[in-house]
Each structure stands twice: as C-alpha cells, then as structure tokens.
Amino acid sequence: LHKLVDAQYYGYGDEDDGYLVKLEAKVETKARKRAIDKWNAQNEKSKVRKITKTYDGSLSDATNKEGGEVLFKAHVPLPSDEELKAAILAKKKAELMAKYAS
C-alpha cells in the first residue's frame, strides 16, 4: 500500500501544469485588494487631529505646510524645541559651574 504513496499523493506536483497558479493569483489579488481596502477604512477612522495649546491658553489646530492634518497624538505633554534647548543649556551651565566653581 505504501508503494503507491508518493509526492504526487501529497500534492507536491499540483503546480506543474500552471492551472492552480493562475487560479491562486486571481484569488490572491482579490484578497490583497480586500485587505488593503479594509486597512484604508480603518486608517481613515483613526486619523487624529493634533490640537496645540498656545502660551496664551487658546487652542489651535496643527496643520502641515500643505494644509493637511497632522496625524500625531501625544499622550503626554511634549516640550517644544525652545524648551528643550533651554533645558539643555541650563544643564550644561550647571555642569560647568559645578566643575569650575568648586
């Protein structure tokens, strides 16, 4: 009985004629398109508009140079570039003062 079982029995030669490859290609393109459409639909729903709080307390929408929405949401308050530069400068000054003043 085992003499009749070969690679063909397990389906290893199914792609030799090219028929399954054509059928799988059609189904695969449909499935890929469906998955891309689903992902795009979910991505559209999850777009987040960033609202920045200015120093005077007013709220403003953040937009990029082309006028589109910025797709970023900060879950914690982030410092601005100026605040980061000021903090780095203060830290460097403190290190220099500690090094040369003592």
C-alpha positions in Angstrom: 0.0 0.0 0.0 2.9 2.4 0.8 4.3 1.8 -2.7 1.5 3.8 -4.2 2.0 6.9 -1.9 4.5 9.3 -3.5 5.0 13.1 -3.7 2.1 13.4 -6.1 -0.2 11.9 -3.5 0.6 14.7 -1.1 0.1 17.4 -3.8 3.6 18.4 -4.4 3.2 18.3 -8.2 0.0 20.3 -8.3 1.7 23.5 -9.6 3.4 21.7 -12.5 0.6 22.4 -15.0 0.2 26.1 -14.1 -3.6 25.8 -13.7 -3.6 26.3 -9.9 -1.1 29.1 -10.1 -3.5 31.1 -12.3 -6.4 30.5 -10.0 -4.4 31.3 -6.9 -3.2 34.5 -8.5 -6.8 35.7 -9.1 -7.9 34.9 -5.6 -4.8 36.4 -4.1 -5.2 39.7 -5.9 -8.8 39.9 -4.7 -7.8 39.1 -1.1 -5.0 41.6 -1.2 -7.3 44.3 -2.5 -9.9 43.5 0.1 -7.3 43.7 2.9 -5.9 47.0 1.6 -9.4 48.5 1.4 -10.1 47.3 5.0 -6.9 48.7 6.2 -7.6 52.1 4.5 -11.0 52.2 6.0 -9.7 51.6 9.5 -6.9 54.1 8.9 -9.4 56.8 7.9 -11.3 56.3 11.1 -8.2 56.5 13.3 -6.9 59.9 11.9 -6.2 62.2 14.8 -6.0 66.0 14.6 -3.4 67.5 16.8 -4.6 70.5 18.8 -1.8 72.6 20.2 -2.2 74.7 23.3 -0.5 78.1 22.9 1.0 80.1 25.8 -1.9 82.4 26.0 -4.2 79.5 26.7 -6.0 79.4 23.3 -6.3 76.2 21.3 -5.3 76.0 17.6 -5.3 73.1 15.1 -1.9 71.9 13.9 -1.6 71.6 10.2 1.4 70.8 7.9 2.6 73.1 5.2 0.3 71.6 2.6 -2.7 72.4 4.8 -3.4 68.7 5.7 -3.9 67.4 9.1 -1.0 66.3 11.3 -1.5 62.6 12.1 0.1 62.6 15.5 -1.3 62.3 19.0 0.8 62.9 22.1 -0.4 61.1 25.1 1.8 63.2 27.4 2.6 66.9 27.2 5.7 67.3 25.0 8.1 70.2 25.4 8.7 72.5 22.4 12.1 72.8 20.7 12.8 76.1 22.6 12.1 74.5 25.9 14.4 71.6 25.1 17.2 73.9 24.1 16.7 76.0 27.3 16.8 72.8 29.4 20.0 71.5 27.8 21.6 74.9 28.1 20.7 75.2 31.8 22.1 71.6 32.4 25.4 72.5 30.6 25.7 75.7 32.6 25.1 73.8 35.9 27.7 71.2 35.0 30.3 73.9 34.1 29.5 75.8 37.3 29.9 72.6 39.4 33.2 71.8 37.6 34.9 75.2 37.8 33.3 76.8 40.8 34.2 74.2 43.4 
